[in-house]
Amino acid sequence: MGNGPKADAFALFLEPEDRLLVPSIVVYEVHKKLSLTAGKTALDHFLSHALRARQVILDWTLASKAADISITHRLAMADAIIYATAREYGAQLITADPDFGGLPGVIIP
């Protein structure tokens, strides 16, 4: 999806796309970061990939679970939403963000 320093480490987790979950807040965060740092081509590449994955919209139930997770694990709002989404769907969370370190179900390549 990208060509950053961790691209190879993440590549093995990106297939098959129909097994990927992409929370709506991840689209926001990646869209913003790529727009500021990598440009339109990288953003278009991410969006085309993300749109083939299963999109997860933040609803009331997930928001409530994320609030509890934020309190329990001292995670920022976006991180709590992302982690709550992974837990709700029984998915592994693959991230480079060290704020998730030590949490069950998280892989930091």
C-alpha positions as CSV (number, residue, x, y, z in Angstrom):
1,M,0.0,0.0,0.0
2,G,2.9,2.3,0.7
3,N,6.6,2.4,0.4
4,G,7.6,3.6,3.9
5,P,10.2,1.9,6.1
6,K,7.6,-0.6,7.5
7,A,5.8,-1.3,4.2
8,D,7.3,-4.8,3.9
9,A,6.4,-5.7,7.5
10,F,2.8,-4.7,7.0
11,A,2.4,-6.1,3.5
12,L,1.8,-9.7,4.6
13,F,-1.2,-8.5,6.7
14,L,-3.0,-6.7,3.8
15,E,-4.2,-9.8,1.9
16,P,-6.8,-10.9,1.3
17,E,-8.5,-7.5,1.3
18,D,-12.0,-9.0,2.1
19,R,-10.7,-10.0,5.5
20,L,-9.5,-6.5,6.4
21,L,-11.5,-4.2,8.6
22,V,-11.1,-0.5,8.1
23,P,-12.7,1.7,10.8
24,S,-14.0,5.0,9.5
25,I,-11.6,6.8,11.9
26,V,-8.7,5.1,10.3
27,V,-9.7,6.5,7.0
28,Y,-9.7,10.0,8.6
29,E,-6.3,9.6,10.2
30,V,-4.6,8.0,7.2
31,H,-6.2,10.5,4.8
32,K,-4.9,13.4,6.9
33,K,-1.4,12.0,7.3
34,L,-0.9,11.1,3.7
35,S,-2.3,14.4,2.5
36,L,0.2,16.2,4.6
37,T,3.2,14.0,4.1
38,A,3.0,11.8,1.0
39,G,0.6,13.5,-1.5
40,K,-2.3,12.6,-3.7
41,T,-0.9,9.5,-5.3
42,A,-0.2,7.8,-2.0
43,L,-3.6,8.9,-0.7
44,D,-5.4,7.6,-3.8
45,H,-3.5,4.3,-3.5
46,F,-4.6,3.9,0.2
47,L,-8.2,4.8,-0.6
48,S,-8.5,2.4,-3.4
49,H,-7.1,-0.4,-1.2
50,A,-9.3,0.6,1.9
51,L,-12.5,0.7,-0.2
52,R,-12.1,-3.0,-1.0
53,A,-11.9,-3.8,2.7
54,R,-14.8,-4.1,5.1
55,Q,-15.6,-0.7,6.3
56,V,-16.7,-0.3,9.9
57,I,-18.7,2.8,10.8
58,L,-18.7,4.1,14.4
59,D,-22.2,3.5,15.9
60,W,-23.5,4.1,19.4
61,T,-22.6,0.6,20.7
62,L,-19.1,0.8,19.4
63,A,-18.6,4.4,20.7
64,S,-19.7,3.2,24.2
65,K,-17.3,0.3,24.1
66,A,-14.5,2.6,22.9
67,A,-15.2,5.0,25.9
68,D,-14.9,2.1,28.3
69,I,-11.7,0.9,26.6
70,S,-10.3,4.5,26.7
71,I,-10.8,4.6,30.4
72,T,-9.5,1.1,31.1
73,H,-6.4,1.3,28.9
74,R,-5.8,5.0,29.0
75,L,-6.1,5.3,25.2
76,A,-6.8,8.5,23.3
77,M,-10.2,8.7,21.6
78,A,-9.1,7.6,18.1
79,D,-7.0,4.7,19.5
80,A,-9.8,3.5,21.7
81,I,-12.2,3.5,18.7
82,I,-9.7,1.5,16.6
83,Y,-9.0,-1.0,19.4
84,A,-12.7,-1.3,20.3
85,T,-13.5,-2.1,16.6
86,A,-10.8,-4.8,16.6
87,R,-12.2,-6.3,19.8
88,E,-15.8,-6.1,18.6
89,Y,-15.0,-8.0,15.4
90,G,-12.6,-10.5,16.9
91,A,-9.8,-9.1,14.7
92,Q,-6.1,-8.6,15.3
93,L,-5.0,-5.0,15.3
94,I,-1.9,-4.5,13.2
95,T,-0.3,-1.2,14.0
96,A,3.0,0.7,14.2
97,D,1.6,2.8,17.1
98,P,3.5,2.0,20.3
99,D,0.4,3.3,22.3
100,F,-1.1,-0.1,21.7
101,G,1.9,-2.1,23.0
102,G,1.0,-4.9,25.4
103,L,-2.7,-4.9,24.6
104,P,-4.2,-8.3,23.8
105,G,-4.8,-8.9,20.1
106,V,-2.3,-6.3,18.9
107,I,0.6,-6.9,16.6
108,I,3.3,-4.3,16.2
109,P,5.5,-5.5,13.3
